[in-house]
Amino acid sequence: MSVAPLRTNWVLPSPDMAWLQAGVQGIWSLAGCILIGGCSPSSSMPPTPAATHSAATKSLDNQPEQALGSRFPVSPHYQFTSVLAESQIDFQHESGDSLTKAFPAANGSGIGVFDLDRDGQRDLLFLTNNQFEPDQSRHANRCYRNLGSFRFADVTSQCGLGHVGHSAGVAAGDINNDGFVDLYVTCYGENQLYVNCGDGTFENVSRSSGTADKRWGTSAAFLDIEGDGLLDLYVGNYARWTPEESAFCGDHKRQIRMYCSPKSVVPENDILYRNQGDGSFADVSESSGILATTGRSQGVLTLDINDDSRTDIYVTNDLNPNSLWINQGQGHFENQANAVGVAYDQNGAAQAGMGVAAADANRDGRLDLFVTNFEGEYNAYYEQDASGFFNEVSQLRGLAAASLPWIGWGTVLTDFDLDGWPDVFVLNGHTDNNMHEMGREGNYAQPALLWRNERGQFTPVTPHDSPFFLQTHPGRGVACGDLDNDLDGDLICNQQDLLPDILRNDCPHSADRVVLQLELVGTEFNREAIGAMVYVESGELKVMEQVKSGGSYLCANDSRLTVVIPSADKGAVGQFQIRWGENSSTVVELPLVSGRAIIRGNRVYPLPHEGR
């Protein structure tokens, strides 16, 4: 049954996985076979969504800007098609917005992309907030199993992920190395840790694990602090706030409330949990050094930023300097954001620091950082040089001007058109939906933006035949994942008080490029391979991709790596160096033909792909 999308967007003018069974015909020489357990929970199709909206959507400032989509040239290199109607996803977000303007309601919720049952398809978890008034109806997080061909089944009740509360962010990772992805959901209120039972269900171990913190959680990410093979957990917290102490911001005379400034709330400390290996986690925030500085955390990304084989932590902070926690080894971190140039904008000012993404955007073999910010503050692009210092070059690289009018949240830095150069996507949306009542200009719903990367220089473009980019949206979290296993990244967008949108990547692929999608599985390293890097050289171009956790805004993205080799001798054998961690690396040989594979240690297991 197809579900018609319920929207208030404003259209502007003009183990036994069958896919890994014996007999798979692959292009790689298969030296062995992985036996992976899975489950196929039965479920009925979800009901048609109720045509209801919260108080927030009833007062949207929905006067569109002038032909936003026509501001930028239409590019034939990009096309994104909304497939929500046929997806059978009927989740609708609840922001928690009301006349009282409870602060957490402004910030939205995220999305998790993960493989629930190891059938090779990426499944989805949608998070939602709720009203802070106790007499209001309650909404649950929803989990959808990927049935293939962009069709999904609601398995929330079966899998046990339907938390009802004030959910914000999600992190995905295998905390017990049993081969199944576990989930951590941050909330305003008690955070939730779910262990995957391997049969399509999850067990809530929040309290027994010691991770049920009750502060105002935002983004979270997994990492292996000490290289012991166990995933530890970083949890970002925003501020100290309670409904009872909520300040009145707005027009007292007319009793019109708006959301208060971030400066009205005191920043809260983040948390670093160490995995004890027995199902419990220890709070090592103080001993690790991360309490040395505090900000209003919004985005969290774990990655090896300085190429020393240790996983670091980058945190975007709202109107506080961003933090870069460099792993010093032995469980200790040092904030070097200011020293290496990623704490402030180029004028030395702290920005709103919302979403974050990282990639080697200029193909020099080093990771660069992209951070979304508030209106009037352009999005920041930090380019890493050979010394390890970052230069904020958003204006020089063409990323600043187009972002200035909008409030950026979720962001993706990935190669959408598979030309070898990572592009930038940003989902925008204002915090206030009643600006017109205050006599202020501006739109609550705002356009999503896409920048094409042309050898390290970025140009804002409008994808052709892509209505989503000619509409405006009250956007928040956006996750990226290959939902149809055709080697390119699709987009899943969460919107305040609306249905989400699922954007199938229909960008044309050039036949002269080799595209390899690699799923790394650690053996001596953590099984999720977070922090692992893949290197390959093609002529003068250095291709480096890294497994990261967190990123975007409140989201968990597809952890598989897409390696694009623009010019390759097809059919030849390429050498791929994989650095798993300190003193651990392997070299595998892969024929230079587009495809998918699992790499476990030094063994390669080919997978079929649904190429277009």
Buried (B, 14 or more C-beta within 10 A) or exposed (E): EEBEBBBBBBEBEEBEBEBBEEEBEBBBEBEEEEEBBBBEBEBEBBEEBEEEBBBBBEBBBBEBBEEBBEEBEBBEBBBBBBBBEBBBBBBBBBBBBBEBBBBBBBBBBBBBBBBBBBBBBBBBBBBBBBBBEEEBEEBBBBBBBBBEEBBBBBBBEBBBBBBEBBBBBBBBBBBBBBBBBBBBBBBBBBBBBBBBBBBBBBEBBBEEBBBBBEBBBBBBBBBBBBBEBBBBBBBBBBBEBEEEEBEEBBEEEEEBBBBBEBEEBEBBBBBBBBBEEEBBBEBBBEEBBBEEBBBBBBBBBBBBBBBBBBBBBBBBBBBBBBBBBBBBEEBBBBBBBBEBBBBBBBEEEBBBBBBBBBBBBBBBBBBBBBBBBBBEBBBBBBBBEEEBEBBBBBEBBBBBEBBEBBBBBBBBBBBBBBBBBBBBBBBBBBBBBBBBBBEEEBBBBBBBBBBBBEEBBBBBBBBBEBBBBBBBBBBBBBBBBBBBBBBBBBBBBBBBBBBBBBBBBBBEBEEEBBBBBBBBBBBEBBBBBBBBBBBBBBEEBBBBBBBBBBBBBBBBBBBBBBBBBBEBEEEEEBEBBBBBBBEBBBEBEBBBBBBBBBBBBEBBBBBBBEEE
